[in-house]
Amino acid sequence: MSNIKLEGKWDQLKGEAKTKWADLTDDDVKYVDGSFDKLVGKIKEKYGKTKDEAEKEVSEWLDKIQS
C-alpha cells in the first residue's frame, strides 16, 4: 500500500522527502522515482539504518503526510 501512495504522488512528495532526509541528493531523488523500495534503500545507504528501520521510517512519513 505504501508503494502505491508514493508512486502516485512522487512529483509532489519528492521535495518533502528531501526536506525530511536532507542527505538525499537530486540524483537520489531521480533514482527513487516513486519507488518505495528504492527510497528505503537510499535511506539505508545514507543513514546506516537497517531495512526494517528504513521501511518503518518511510511508512510513518507517508502516513503522516497523507493524513
PDBQT receptor file of N, H, CA, C and O in Angstrom, charges set to zero:
ATOM      1  N   MET A   1       0.818  -1.196   0.000  1.00  0.00    +0.000 N 
ATOM      2  CA  MET A   1       0.000   0.000   0.000  1.00  0.00    +0.000 C 
ATOM      3  C   MET A   1       0.862   1.260   0.000  1.00  0.00    +0.000 C 
ATOM      4  O   MET A   1       0.553   2.197  -0.736  1.00  0.00    +0.000 OA
ATOM      5  N   SER A   2       1.903   1.316   0.777  1.00  0.00    +0.000 N 
ATOM      6  H   SER A   2       2.153   0.555   1.375  1.00  0.00    +0.000 HD
ATOM      7  CA  SER A   2       2.775   2.485   0.831  1.00  0.00    +0.000 C 
ATOM      8  C   SER A   2       3.403   2.765  -0.515  1.00  0.00    +0.000 C 
ATOM      9  O   SER A   2       3.586   3.922  -0.894  1.00  0.00    +0.000 OA
ATOM     10  N   ASN A   3       3.738   1.697  -1.248  1.00  0.00    +0.000 N 
ATOM     11  H   ASN A   3       3.589   0.757  -0.941  1.00  0.00    +0.000 HD
ATOM     12  CA  ASN A   3       4.358   1.860  -2.549  1.00  0.00    +0.000 C 
ATOM     13  C   ASN A   3       3.416   2.592  -3.497  1.00  0.00    +0.000 C 
ATOM     14  O   ASN A   3       3.851   3.449  -4.266  1.00  0.00    +0.000 OA
ATOM     15  N   ILE A   4       2.144   2.263  -3.447  1.00  0.00    +0.000 N 
ATOM     16  H   ILE A   4       1.790   1.567  -2.822  1.00  0.00    +0.000 HD
ATOM     17  CA  ILE A   4       1.163   2.908  -4.313  1.00  0.00    +0.000 C 
ATOM     18  C   ILE A   4       1.031   4.385  -3.960  1.00  0.00    +0.000 C 
ATOM     19  O   ILE A   4       0.973   5.232  -4.851  1.00  0.00    +0.000 OA
ATOM     20  N   LYS A   5       0.983   4.697  -2.686  1.00  0.00    +0.000 N 
ATOM     21  H   LYS A   5       1.030   4.009  -1.962  1.00  0.00    +0.000 HD
ATOM     22  CA  LYS A   5       0.898   6.093  -2.250  1.00  0.00    +0.000 C 
ATOM     23  C   LYS A   5       2.087   6.895  -2.771  1.00  0.00    +0.000 C 
ATOM     24  O   LYS A   5       1.931   8.021  -3.244  1.00  0.00    +0.000 OA
ATOM     25  N   LEU A   6       3.248   6.316  -2.681  1.00  0.00    +0.000 N 
ATOM     26  H   LEU A   6       3.375   5.401  -2.297  1.00  0.00    +0.000 HD
ATOM     27  CA  LEU A   6       4.473   7.007  -3.066  1.00  0.00    +0.000 C 
ATOM     28  C   LEU A   6       4.565   7.182  -4.576  1.00  0.00    +0.000 C 
ATOM     29  O   LEU A   6       4.873   8.273  -5.057  1.00  0.00    +0.000 OA
ATOM     30  N   GLU A   7       4.303   6.119  -5.322  1.00  0.00    +0.000 N 
ATOM     31  H   GLU A   7       4.053   5.233  -4.931  1.00  0.00    +0.000 HD
ATOM     32  CA  GLU A   7       4.408   6.185  -6.779  1.00  0.00    +0.000 C 
ATOM     33  C   GLU A   7       3.444   7.198  -7.369  1.00  0.00    +0.000 C 
ATOM     34  O   GLU A   7       3.814   7.948  -8.273  1.00  0.00    +0.000 OA
ATOM     35  N   GLY A   8       2.239   7.231  -6.884  1.00  0.00    +0.000 N 
ATOM     36  H   GLY A   8       1.939   6.621  -6.150  1.00  0.00    +0.000 HD
ATOM     37  CA  GLY A   8       1.221   8.096  -7.448  1.00  0.00    +0.000 C 
ATOM     38  C   GLY A   8       1.436   9.571  -7.187  1.00  0.00    +0.000 C 
ATOM     39  O   GLY A   8       0.899  10.412  -7.909  1.00  0.00    +0.000 OA
ATOM     40  N   LYS A   9       2.211   9.898  -6.168  1.00  0.00    +0.000 N 
ATOM     41  H   LYS A   9       2.646   9.215  -5.582  1.00  0.00    +0.000 HD
ATOM     42  CA  LYS A   9       2.366  11.294  -5.773  1.00  0.00    +0.000 C 
ATOM     43  C   LYS A   9       3.822  11.720  -5.658  1.00  0.00    +0.000 C 
ATOM     44  O   LYS A   9       4.117  12.711  -4.991  1.00  0.00    +0.000 OA
ATOM     45  N   TRP A  10       4.723  11.008  -6.283  1.00  0.00    +0.000 N 
ATOM     46  H   TRP A  10       4.483  10.203  -6.825  1.00  0.00    +0.000 HD
ATOM     47  CA  TRP A  10       6.145  11.283  -6.105  1.00  0.00    +0.000 C 
ATOM     48  C   TRP A  10       6.508  12.707  -6.503  1.00  0.00    +0.000 C 
ATOM     49  O   TRP A  10       7.322  13.341  -5.832  1.00  0.00    +0.000 OA
ATOM     50  N   ASP A  11       5.921  13.224  -7.584  1.00  0.00    +0.000 N 
ATOM     51  H   ASP A  11       5.260  12.709  -8.129  1.00  0.00    +0.000 HD
ATOM     52  CA  ASP A  11       6.262  14.587  -8.006  1.00  0.00    +0.000 C 
ATOM     53  C   ASP A  11       5.969  15.597  -6.902  1.00  0.00    +0.000 C 
ATOM     54  O   ASP A  11       6.735  16.542  -6.711  1.00  0.00    +0.000 OA
ATOM     55  N   GLN A  12       4.872  15.409  -6.176  1.00  0.00    +0.000 N 
ATOM     56  H   GLN A  12       4.250  14.642  -6.331  1.00  0.00    +0.000 HD
ATOM     57  CA  GLN A  12       4.548  16.314  -5.083  1.00  0.00    +0.000 C 
ATOM     58  C   GLN A  12       5.368  16.027  -3.825  1.00  0.00    +0.000 C 
ATOM     59  O   GLN A  12       5.646  16.933  -3.039  1.00  0.00    +0.000 OA
ATOM     60  N   LEU A  13       5.753  14.766  -3.638  1.00  0.00    +0.000 N 
ATOM     61  H   LEU A  13       5.527  14.030  -4.276  1.00  0.00    +0.000 HD
ATOM     62  CA  LEU A  13       6.393  14.366  -2.385  1.00  0.00    +0.000 C 
ATOM     63  C   LEU A  13       7.913  14.474  -2.386  1.00  0.00    +0.000 C 
ATOM     64  O   LEU A  13       8.530  14.497  -1.321  1.00  0.00    +0.000 OA
ATOM     65  N   LYS A  14       8.520  14.541  -3.557  1.00  0.00    +0.000 N 
ATOM     66  H   LYS A  14       8.019  14.523  -4.423  1.00  0.00    +0.000 HD
ATOM     67  CA  LYS A  14       9.982  14.489  -3.578  1.00  0.00    +0.000 C 
ATOM     68  C   LYS A  14      10.633  15.663  -2.852  1.00  0.00    +0.000 C 
ATOM     69  O   LYS A  14      11.693  15.497  -2.248  1.00  0.00    +0.000 OA
ATOM     70  N   GLY A  15      10.023  16.843  -2.897  1.00  0.00    +0.000 N 
ATOM     71  H   GLY A  15       9.162  16.978  -3.387  1.00  0.00    +0.000 HD
ATOM     72  CA  GLY A  15      10.561  17.981  -2.149  1.00  0.00    +0.000 C 
ATOM     73  C   GLY A  15      10.489  17.750  -0.648  1.00  0.00    +0.000 C 
ATOM     74  O   GLY A  15      11.416  18.079   0.092  1.00  0.00    +0.000 OA
ATOM     75  N   GLU A  16       9.375  17.180  -0.213  1.00  0.00    +0.000 N 
ATOM     76  H   GLU A  16       8.622  16.913  -0.814  1.00  0.00    +0.000 HD
ATOM     77  CA  GLU A  16       9.212  16.868   1.206  1.00  0.00    +0.000 C 
ATOM     78  C   GLU A  16      10.174  15.766   1.641  1.00  0.00    +0.000 C 
ATOM     79  O   GLU A  16      10.665  15.771   2.770  1.00  0.00    +0.000 OA
ATOM     80  N   ALA A  17      10.438  14.826   0.742  1.00  0.00    +0.000 N 
ATOM     81  H   ALA A  17      10.039  14.822  -0.174  1.00  0.00    +0.000 HD
ATOM     82  CA  ALA A  17      11.397  13.760   1.059  1.00  0.00    +0.000 C 
ATOM     83  C   ALA A  17      12.792  14.347   1.247  1.00  0.00    +0.000 C 
ATOM     84  O   ALA A  17      13.520  13.945   2.155  1.00  0.00    +0.000 OA
ATOM     85  N   LYS A  18      13.166  15.296   0.393  1.00  0.00    +0.000 N 
ATOM     86  H   LYS A  18      12.576  15.622  -0.345  1.00  0.00    +0.000 HD
ATOM     87  CA  LYS A  18      14.488  15.919   0.527  1.00  0.00    +0.000 C 
ATOM     88  C   LYS A  18      14.582  16.758   1.800  1.00  0.00    +0.000 C 
ATOM     89  O   LYS A  18      15.658  16.888   2.382  1.00  0.00    +0.000 OA
ATOM     90  N   THR A  19      13.460  17.322   2.228  1.00  0.00    +0.000 N 
ATOM     91  H   THR A  19      12.586  17.216   1.755  1.00  0.00    +0.000 HD
ATOM     92  CA  THR A  19      13.447  18.070   3.484  1.00  0.00    +0.000 C 
ATOM     93  C   THR A  19      13.608  17.112   4.664  1.00  0.00    +0.000 C 
ATOM     94  O   THR A  19      14.372  17.373   5.593  1.00  0.00    +0.000 OA
ATOM     95  N   LYS A  20      12.876  16.004   4.610  1.00  0.00    +0.000 N 
ATOM     96  H   LYS A  20      12.256  15.793   3.855  1.00  0.00    +0.000 HD
ATOM     97  CA  LYS A  20      12.927  15.009   5.701  1.00  0.00    +0.000 C 
ATOM     98  C   LYS A  20      14.295  14.339   5.775  1.00  0.00    +0.000 C 
ATOM     99  O   LYS A  20      14.856  14.174   6.857  1.00  0.00    +0.000 OA
ATOM    100  N   TRP A  21      14.824  13.956   4.618  1.00  0.00    +0.000 N 
ATOM    101  H   TRP A  21      14.368  14.090   3.738  1.00  0.00    +0.000 HD
ATOM    102  CA  TRP A  21      16.119  13.281   4.552  1.00  0.00    +0.000 C 
ATOM    103  C   TRP A  21      17.071  14.161   3.750  1.00  0.00    +0.000 C 
ATOM    104  O   TRP A  21      17.253  13.971   2.547  1.00  0.00    +0.000 OA
ATOM    105  N   ALA A  22      17.671  15.124   4.438  1.00  0.00    +0.000 N 
ATOM    106  H   ALA A  22      17.523  15.278   5.415  1.00  0.00    +0.000 HD
ATOM    107  CA  ALA A  22      18.480  16.155   3.786  1.00  0.00    +0.000 C 
ATOM    108  C   ALA A  22      19.699  15.594   3.052  1.00  0.00    +0.000 C 
ATOM    109  O   ALA A  22      20.245  16.260   2.172  1.00  0.00    +0.000 OA
ATOM    110  N   ASP A  23      20.129  14.393   3.398  1.00  0.00    +0.000 N 
ATOM    111  H   ASP A  23      19.686  13.852   4.113  1.00  0.00    +0.000 HD
ATOM    112  CA  ASP A  23      21.290  13.800   2.734  1.00  0.00    +0.000 C 
ATOM    113  C   ASP A  23      20.967  13.260   1.337  1.00  0.00    +0.000 C 
ATOM    114  O   ASP A  23      21.875  12.895   0.591  1.00  0.00    +0.000 OA
ATOM    115  N   LEU A  24      19.678  13.208   0.982  1.00  0.00    +0.000 N 
ATOM    116  H   LEU A  24      18.941  13.505   1.589  1.00  0.00    +0.000 HD
ATOM    117  CA  LEU A  24      19.310  12.746  -0.357  1.00  0.00    +0.000 C 
ATOM    118  C   LEU A  24      19.683  13.818  -1.381  1.00  0.00    +0.000 C 
ATOM    119  O   LEU A  24      19.354  14.993  -1.213  1.00  0.00    +0.000 OA
ATOM    120  N   THR A  25      20.359  13.409  -2.419  1.00  0.00    +0.000 N 
ATOM    121  H   THR A  25      20.627  12.456  -2.556  1.00  0.00    +0.000 HD
ATOM    122  CA  THR A  25      20.740  14.333  -3.491  1.00  0.00    +0.000 C 
ATOM    123  C   THR A  25      19.645  14.359  -4.561  1.00  0.00    +0.000 C 
ATOM    124  O   THR A  25      18.720  13.547  -4.547  1.00  0.00    +0.000 OA
ATOM    125  N   ASP A  26      19.774  15.300  -5.475  1.00  0.00    +0.000 N 
ATOM    126  H   ASP A  26      20.526  15.959  -5.486  1.00  0.00    +0.000 HD
ATOM    127  CA  ASP A  26      18.836  15.334  -6.602  1.00  0.00    +0.000 C 
ATOM    128  C   ASP A  26      18.902  14.033  -7.393  1.00  0.00    +0.000 C 
ATOM    129  O   ASP A  26      17.879  13.521  -7.848  1.00  0.00    +0.000 OA
ATOM    130  N   ASP A  27      20.113  13.502  -7.554  1.00  0.00    +0.000 N 
ATOM    131  H   ASP A  27      20.944  13.917  -7.184  1.00  0.00    +0.000 HD
ATOM    132  CA  ASP A  27      20.271  12.225  -8.265  1.00  0.00    +0.000 C 
ATOM    133  C   ASP A  27      19.580  11.085  -7.519  1.00  0.00    +0.000 C 
ATOM    134  O   ASP A  27      18.977  10.210  -8.141  1.00  0.00    +0.000 OA
ATOM    135  N   ASP A  28      19.667  11.095  -6.180  1.00  0.00    +0.000 N 
ATOM    136  H   ASP A  28      20.157  11.805  -5.675  1.00  0.00    +0.000 HD
ATOM    137  CA  ASP A  28      18.979  10.076  -5.383  1.00  0.00    +0.000 C 
ATOM    138  C   ASP A  28      17.474  10.150  -5.610  1.00  0.00    +0.000 C 
ATOM    139  O   ASP A  28      16.816   9.130  -5.812  1.00  0.00    +0.000 OA
ATOM    140  N   VAL A  29      16.941  11.357  -5.576  1.00  0.00    +0.000 N 
ATOM    141  H   VAL A  29      17.475  12.186  -5.412  1.00  0.00    +0.000 HD
ATOM    142  CA  VAL A  29      15.508  11.557  -5.753  1.00  0.00    +0.000 C 
ATOM    143  C   VAL A  29      15.079  11.097  -7.148  1.00  0.00    +0.000 C 
ATOM    144  O   VAL A  29      14.030  10.474  -7.311  1.00  0.00    +0.000 OA
ATOM    145  N   LYS A  30      15.893  11.408  -8.138  1.00  0.00    +0.000 N 
ATOM    146  H   LYS A  30      16.745  11.915  -8.006  1.00  0.00    +0.000 HD
ATOM    147  CA  LYS A  30      15.603  10.974  -9.502  1.00  0.00    +0.000 C 
ATOM    148  C   LYS A  30      15.632   9.448  -9.594  1.00  0.00    +0.000 C 
ATOM    149  O   LYS A  30      14.782   8.842 -10.247  1.00  0.00    +0.000 OA
ATOM    150  N   TYR A  31      16.613   8.836  -8.938  1.00  0.00    +0.000 N 
ATOM    151  H   TYR A  31      17.303   9.328  -8.408  1.00  0.00    +0.000 HD
ATOM    152  CA  TYR A  31      16.739   7.373  -8.931  1.00  0.00    +0.000 C 
ATOM    153  C   TYR A  31      15.525   6.708  -8.289  1.00  0.00    +0.000 C 
ATOM    154  O   TYR A  31      15.003   5.722  -8.808  1.00  0.00    +0.000 OA
ATOM    155  N   VAL A  32      15.083   7.250  -7.162  1.00  0.00    +0.000 N 
ATOM    156  H   VAL A  32      15.507   8.051  -6.740  1.00  0.00    +0.000 HD
ATOM    157  CA  VAL A  32      13.953   6.669  -6.426  1.00  0.00    +0.000 C 
ATOM    158  C   VAL A  32      12.698   6.661  -7.299  1.00  0.00    +0.000 C 
ATOM    159  O   VAL A  32      11.984   5.659  -7.353  1.00  0.00    +0.000 OA
ATOM    160  N   ASP A  33      12.434   7.757  -7.970  1.00  0.00    +0.000 N 
ATOM    161  H   ASP A  33      13.013   8.571  -7.926  1.00  0.00    +0.000 HD
ATOM    162  CA  ASP A  33      11.334   7.873  -8.929  1.00  0.00    +0.000 C 
ATOM    163  C   ASP A  33      10.028   7.246  -8.428  1.00  0.00    +0.000 C 
ATOM    164  O   ASP A  33       9.329   6.568  -9.181  1.00  0.00    +0.000 OA
ATOM    165  N   GLY A  34       9.712   7.476  -7.170  1.00  0.00    +0.000 N 
ATOM    166  H   GLY A  34      10.280   8.027  -6.559  1.00  0.00    +0.000 HD
ATOM    167  CA  GLY A  34       8.443   6.997  -6.627  1.00  0.00    +0.000 C 
ATOM    168  C   GLY A  34       8.432   5.573  -6.118  1.00  0.00    +0.000 C 
ATOM    169  O   GLY A  34       7.381   5.074  -5.718  1.00  0.00    +0.000 OA
ATOM    170  N   SER A  35       9.572   4.904  -6.122  1.00  0.00    +0.000 N 
ATOM    171  H   SER A  35      10.427   5.310  -6.447  1.00  0.00    +0.000 HD
ATOM    172  CA  SER A  35       9.628   3.519  -5.666  1.00  0.00    +0.000 C 
ATOM    173  C   SER A  35       9.874   3.459  -4.156  1.00  0.00    +0.000 C 
ATOM    174  O   SER A  35      10.882   3.961  -3.660  1.00  0.00    +0.000 OA
ATOM    175  N   PHE A  36       8.956   2.852  -3.451  1.00  0.00    +0.000 N 
ATOM    176  H   PHE A  36       8.136   2.445  -3.854  1.00  0.00    +0.000 HD
ATOM    177  CA  PHE A  36       9.096   2.681  -2.006  1.00  0.00    +0.000 C 
ATOM    178  C   PHE A  36      10.392   1.950  -1.680  1.00  0.00    +0.000 C 
ATOM    179  O   PHE A  36      11.149   2.372  -0.806  1.00  0.00    +0.000 OA
ATOM    180  N   ASP A  37      10.643   0.852  -2.386  1.00  0.00    +0.000 N 
ATOM    181  H   ASP A  37      10.028   0.509  -3.096  1.00  0.00    +0.000 HD
ATOM    182  CA  ASP A  37      11.836   0.047  -2.110  1.00  0.00    +0.000 C 
ATOM    183  C   ASP A  37      13.127   0.810  -2.386  1.00  0.00    +0.000 C 
ATOM    184  O   ASP A  37      14.096   0.681  -1.637  1.00  0.00    +0.000 OA
ATOM    185  N   LYS A  38      13.145   1.600  -3.449  1.00  0.00    +0.000 N 
ATOM    186  H   LYS A  38      12.357   1.704  -4.057  1.00  0.00    +0.000 HD
ATOM    187  CA  LYS A  38      14.347   2.381  -3.756  1.00  0.00    +0.000 C 
ATOM    188  C   LYS A  38      14.570   3.472  -2.712  1.00  0.00    +0.000 C 
ATOM    189  O   LYS A  38      15.710   3.752  -2.340  1.00  0.00    +0.000 OA
ATOM    190  N   LEU A  39      13.483   4.091  -2.238  1.00  0.00    +0.000 N 
ATOM    191  H   LEU A  39      12.558   3.865  -2.540  1.00  0.00    +0.000 HD
ATOM    192  CA  LEU A  39      13.625   5.100  -1.191  1.00  0.00    +0.000 C 
ATOM    193  C   LEU A  39      14.148   4.459   0.087  1.00  0.00    +0.000 C 
ATOM    194  O   LEU A  39      15.032   5.008   0.746  1.00  0.00    +0.000 OA
ATOM    195  N   VAL A  40      13.609   3.315   0.432  1.00  0.00    +0.000 N 
ATOM    196  H   VAL A  40      12.891   2.870  -0.103  1.00  0.00    +0.000 HD
ATOM    197  CA  VAL A  40      14.094   2.586   1.612  1.00  0.00    +0.000 C 
ATOM    198  C   VAL A  40      15.590   2.294   1.452  1.00  0.00    +0.000 C 
ATOM    199  O   VAL A  40      16.365   2.482   2.390  1.00  0.00    +0.000 OA
ATOM    200  N   GLY A  41      15.988   1.837   0.274  1.00  0.00    +0.000 N 
ATOM    201  H   GLY A  41      15.358   1.684  -0.487  1.00  0.00    +0.000 HD
ATOM    202  CA  GLY A  41      17.395   1.542   0.020  1.00  0.00    +0.000 C 
ATOM    203  C   GLY A  41      18.285   2.757   0.187  1.00  0.00    +0.000 C 
ATOM    204  O   GLY A  41      19.373   2.662   0.755  1.00  0.00    +0.000 OA
ATOM    205  N   LYS A  42      17.831   3.893  -0.304  1.00  0.00    +0.000 N 
ATOM    206  H   LYS A  42      16.947   3.970  -0.765  1.00  0.00    +0.000 HD
ATOM    207  CA  LYS A  42      18.622   5.124  -0.163  1.00  0.00    +0.000 C 
ATOM    208  C   LYS A  42      18.716   5.565   1.288  1.00  0.00    +0.000 C 
ATOM    209  O   LYS A  42      19.765   6.043   1.720  1.00  0.00    +0.000 OA
ATOM    210  N   ILE A  43      17.638   5.414   2.045  1.00  0.00    +0.000 N 
ATOM    211  H   ILE A  43      16.786   5.025   1.694  1.00  0.00    +0.000 HD
ATOM    212  CA  ILE A  43      17.668   5.774   3.469  1.00  0.00    +0.000 C 
ATOM    213  C   ILE A  43      18.641   4.855   4.204  1.00  0.00    +0.000 C 
ATOM    214  O   ILE A  43      19.407   5.305   5.055  1.00  0.00    +0.000 OA
ATOM    215  N   LYS A  44      18.606   3.568   3.871  1.00  0.00    +0.000 N 
ATOM    216  H   LYS A  44      17.983   3.202   3.179  1.00  0.00    +0.000 HD
ATOM    217  CA  LYS A  44      19.567   2.623   4.466  1.00  0.00    +0.000 C 
ATOM    218  C   LYS A  44      20.987   3.060   4.165  1.00  0.00    +0.000 C 
ATOM    219  O   LYS A  44      21.827   3.127   5.063  1.00  0.00    +0.000 OA
ATOM    220  N   GLU A  45      21.252   3.351   2.923  1.00  0.00    +0.000 N 
ATOM    221  H   GLU A  45      20.569   3.297   2.194  1.00  0.00    +0.000 HD
ATOM    222  CA  GLU A  45      22.603   3.708   2.462  1.00  0.00    +0.000 C 
ATOM    223  C   GLU A  45      23.094   5.015   3.085  1.00  0.00    +0.000 C 
ATOM    224  O   GLU A  45      24.226   5.087   3.563  1.00  0.00    +0.000 OA
ATOM    225  N   LYS A  46      22.255   6.039   3.082  1.00  0.00    +0.000 N 
ATOM    226  H   LYS A  46      21.335   5.981   2.694  1.00  0.00    +0.000 HD
ATOM    227  CA  LYS A  46      22.676   7.371   3.536  1.00  0.00    +0.000 C 
ATOM    228  C   LYS A  46      22.737   7.498   5.054  1.00  0.00    +0.000 C 
ATOM    229  O   LYS A  46      23.552   8.252   5.586  1.00  0.00    +0.000 OA
ATOM    230  N   TYR A  47      21.871   6.755   5.750  1.00  0.00    +0.000 N 
ATOM    231  H   TYR A  47      21.210   6.143   5.318  1.00  0.00    +0.000 HD
ATOM    232  CA  TYR A  47      21.750   6.941   7.199  1.00  0.00    +0.000 C 
ATOM    233  C   TYR A  47      22.163   5.723   8.014  1.00  0.00    +0.000 C 
ATOM    234  O   TYR A  47      22.087   5.751   9.242  1.00  0.00    +0.000 OA
ATOM    235  N   GLY A  48      22.598   4.657   7.352  1.00  0.00    +0.000 N 
ATOM    236  H   GLY A  48      22.659   4.634   6.354  1.00  0.00    +0.000 HD
ATOM    237  CA  GLY A  48      23.080   3.480   8.059  1.00  0.00    +0.000 C 
ATOM    238  C   GLY A  48      22.012   2.752   8.853  1.00  0.00    +0.000 C 
ATOM    239  O   GLY A  48      22.297   2.162   9.895  1.00  0.00    +0.000 OA
ATOM    240  N   LYS A  49      20.793   2.792   8.362  1.00  0.00    +0.000 N 
ATOM    241  H   LYS A  49      20.562   3.271   7.516  1.00  0.00    +0.000 HD
ATOM    242  CA  LYS A  49      19.698   2.116   9.059  1.00  0.00    +0.000 C 
ATOM    243  C   LYS A  49      19.524   0.699   8.518  1.00  0.00    +0.000 C 
ATOM    244  O   LYS A  49      19.979   0.374   7.421  1.00  0.00    +0.000 OA
ATOM    245  N   THR A  50      18.860  -0.130   9.309  1.00  0.00    +0.000 N 
ATOM    246  H   THR A  50      18.490   0.134  10.200  1.00  0.00    +0.000 HD
ATOM    247  CA  THR A  50      18.513  -1.460   8.820  1.00  0.00    +0.000 C 
ATOM    248  C   THR A  50      17.328  -1.318   7.864  1.00  0.00    +0.000 C 
ATOM    249  O   THR A  50      16.680  -0.272   7.818  1.00  0.00    +0.000 OA
ATOM    250  N   LYS A  51      17.052  -2.371   7.107  1.00  0.00    +0.000 N 
ATOM    251  H   LYS A  51      17.578  -3.220   7.144  1.00  0.00    +0.000 HD
ATOM    252  CA  LYS A  51      15.918  -2.344   6.191  1.00  0.00    +0.000 C 
ATOM    253  C   LYS A  51      14.622  -2.109   6.959  1.00  0.00    +0.000 C 
ATOM    254  O   LYS A  51      13.785  -1.307   6.545  1.00  0.00    +0.000 OA
ATOM    255  N   ASP A  52      14.461  -2.812   8.076  1.00  0.00    +0.000 N 
ATOM    256  H   ASP A  52      15.140  -3.464   8.412  1.00  0.00    +0.000 HD
ATOM    257  CA  ASP A  52      13.240  -2.656   8.872  1.00  0.00    +0.000 C 
ATOM    258  C   ASP A  52      13.087  -1.230   9.392  1.00  0.00    +0.000 C 
ATOM    259  O   ASP A  52      11.993  -0.667   9.351  1.00  0.00    +0.000 OA
ATOM    260  N   GLU A  53      14.176  -0.648   9.878  1.00  0.00    +0.000 N 
ATOM    261  H   GLU A  53      15.064  -1.106   9.911  1.00  0.00    +0.000 HD
ATOM    262  CA  GLU A  53      14.131   0.735  10.373  1.00  0.00    +0.000 C 
ATOM    263  C   GLU A  53      13.756   1.704   9.257  1.00  0.00    +0.000 C 
ATOM    264  O   GLU A  53      12.915   2.584   9.440  1.00  0.00    +0.000 OA
ATOM    265  N   ALA A  54      14.384   1.531   8.107  1.00  0.00    +0.000 N 
ATOM    266  H   ALA A  54      15.067   0.815   7.958  1.00  0.00    +0.000 HD
ATOM    267  CA  ALA A  54      14.118   2.425   6.979  1.00  0.00    +0.000 C 
ATOM    268  C   ALA A  54      12.686   2.273   6.474  1.00  0.00    +0.000 C 
ATOM    269  O   ALA A  54      12.026   3.269   6.176  1.00  0.00    +0.000 OA
ATOM    270  N   GLU A  55      12.199   1.032   6.374  1.00  0.00    +0.000 N 
ATOM    271  H   GLU A  55      12.735   0.224   6.616  1.00  0.00    +0.000 HD
ATOM    272  CA  GLU A  55      10.820   0.804   5.934  1.00  0.00    +0.000 C 
ATOM    273  C   GLU A  55       9.824   1.453   6.897  1.00  0.00    +0.000 C 
ATOM    274  O   GLU A  55       8.851   2.078   6.476  1.00  0.00    +0.000 OA
ATOM    275  N   LYS A  56      10.085   1.294   8.188  1.00  0.00    +0.000 N 
ATOM    276  H   LYS A  56      10.876   0.787   8.530  1.00  0.00    +0.000 HD
ATOM    277  CA  LYS A  56       9.200   1.875   9.194  1.00  0.00    +0.000 C 
ATOM    278  C   LYS A  56       9.213   3.401   9.096  1.00  0.00    +0.000 C 
ATOM    279  O   LYS A  56       8.164   4.041   9.164  1.00  0.00    +0.000 OA
ATOM    280  N   GLU A  57      10.393   3.971   8.937  1.00  0.00    +0.000 N 
ATOM    281  H   GLU A  57      11.245   3.451   8.881  1.00  0.00    +0.000 HD
ATOM    282  CA  GLU A  57      10.520   5.426   8.852  1.00  0.00    +0.000 C 
ATOM    283  C   GLU A  57       9.787   5.975   7.618  1.00  0.00    +0.000 C 
ATOM    284  O   GLU A  57       9.070   6.970   7.717  1.00  0.00    +0.000 OA
ATOM    285  N   VAL A  58       9.965   5.338   6.478  1.00  0.00    +0.000 N 
ATOM    286  H   VAL A  58      10.548   4.529   6.398  1.00  0.00    +0.000 HD
ATOM    287  CA  VAL A  58       9.304   5.790   5.252  1.00  0.00    +0.000 C 
ATOM    288  C   VAL A  58       7.792   5.609   5.377  1.00  0.00    +0.000 C 
ATOM    289  O   VAL A  58       7.036   6.500   4.989  1.00  0.00    +0.000 OA
ATOM    290  N   SER A  59       7.344   4.484   5.905  1.00  0.00    +0.000 N 
ATOM    291  H   SER A  59       7.958   3.760   6.220  1.00  0.00    +0.000 HD
ATOM    292  CA  SER A  59       5.907   4.243   6.078  1.00  0.00    +0.000 C 
ATOM    293  C   SER A  59       5.283   5.270   7.010  1.00  0.00    +0.000 C 
ATOM    294  O   SER A  59       4.208   5.798   6.725  1.00  0.00    +0.000 OA
ATOM    295  N   GLU A  60       5.950   5.555   8.121  1.00  0.00    +0.000 N 
ATOM    296  H   GLU A  60       6.823   5.126   8.353  1.00  0.00    +0.000 HD
ATOM    297  CA  GLU A  60       5.426   6.539   9.074  1.00  0.00    +0.000 C 
ATOM    298  C   GLU A  60       5.386   7.931   8.443  1.00  0.00    +0.000 C 
ATOM    299  O   GLU A  60       4.436   8.683   8.656  1.00  0.00    +0.000 OA
ATOM    300  N   TRP A  61       6.416   8.271   7.668  1.00  0.00    +0.000 N 
ATOM    301  H   TRP A  61       7.188   7.659   7.496  1.00  0.00    +0.000 HD
ATOM    302  CA  TRP A  61       6.451   9.558   6.973  1.00  0.00    +0.000 C 
ATOM    303  C   TRP A  61       5.283   9.670   5.994  1.00  0.00    +0.000 C 
ATOM    304  O   TRP A  61       4.603  10.695   5.940  1.00  0.00    +0.000 OA
ATOM    305  N   LEU A  62       5.056   8.605   5.222  1.00  0.00    +0.000 N 
ATOM    306  H   LEU A  62       5.608   7.773   5.266  1.00  0.00    +0.000 HD
ATOM    307  CA  LEU A  62       3.948   8.609   4.272  1.00  0.00    +0.000 C 
ATOM    308  C   LEU A  62       2.597   8.748   4.980  1.00  0.00    +0.000 C 
ATOM    309  O   LEU A  62       1.736   9.513   4.544  1.00  0.00    +0.000 OA
ATOM    310  N   ASP A  63       2.420   8.005   6.071  1.00  0.00    +0.000 N 
ATOM    311  H   ASP A  63       3.120   7.384   6.426  1.00  0.00    +0.000 HD
ATOM    312  CA  ASP A  63       1.163   8.083   6.820  1.00  0.00    +0.000 C 
ATOM    313  C   ASP A  63       0.945   9.500   7.357  1.00  0.00    +0.000 C 
ATOM    314  O   ASP A  63      -0.173  10.014   7.329  1.00  0.00    +0.000 OA
ATOM    315  N   LYS A  64       2.009  10.122   7.842  1.00  0.00    +0.000 N 
ATOM    316  H   LYS A  64       2.918   9.704   7.865  1.00  0.00    +0.000 HD
ATOM    317  CA  LYS A  64       1.915  11.455   8.418  1.00  0.00    +0.000 C 
ATOM    318  C   LYS A  64       1.536  12.494   7.362  1.00  0.00    +0.000 C 
ATOM    319  O   LYS A  64       0.670  13.336   7.597  1.00  0.00    +0.000 OA
ATOM    320  N   ILE A  65       2.182  12.430   6.208  1.00  0.00    +0.000 N 
ATOM    321  H   ILE A  65       2.886  11.746   6.017  1.00  0.00    +0.000 HD
ATOM    322  CA  ILE A  65       1.899  13.456   5.199  1.00  0.00    +0.000 C 
ATOM    323  C   ILE A  65       0.593  13.201   4.455  1.00  0.00    +0.000 C 
ATOM    324  O   ILE A  65       0.036  14.117   3.849  1.00  0.00    +0.000 OA
ATOM    325  N   GLN A  66       0.104  11.974   4.496  1.00  0.00    +0.000 N 
ATOM    326  H   GLN A  66       0.556  11.230   4.988  1.00  0.00    +0.000 HD
ATOM    327  CA  GLN A  66      -1.158  11.640   3.830  1.00  0.00    +0.000 C 
ATOM    328  C   GLN A  66      -2.371  12.005   4.689  1.00  0.00    +0.000 C 
ATOM    329  O   GLN A  66      -3.483  12.128   4.176  1.00  0.00    +0.000 OA
ATOM    330  N   SER A  67      -2.155  12.176   5.992  1.00  0.00    +0.000 N 
ATOM    331  H   SER A  67      -1.251  12.076   6.409  1.00  0.00    +0.000 HD
ATOM    332  CA  SER A  67      -3.311  12.425   6.870  1.00  0.00    +0.000 C 
ATOM    333  C   SER A  67      -3.609  13.908   7.040  1.00  0.00    +0.000 C 
ATOM    334  O   SER A  67      -4.549  14.272   7.747  1.00  0.00    +0.000 OA
TER     335      SER A  67
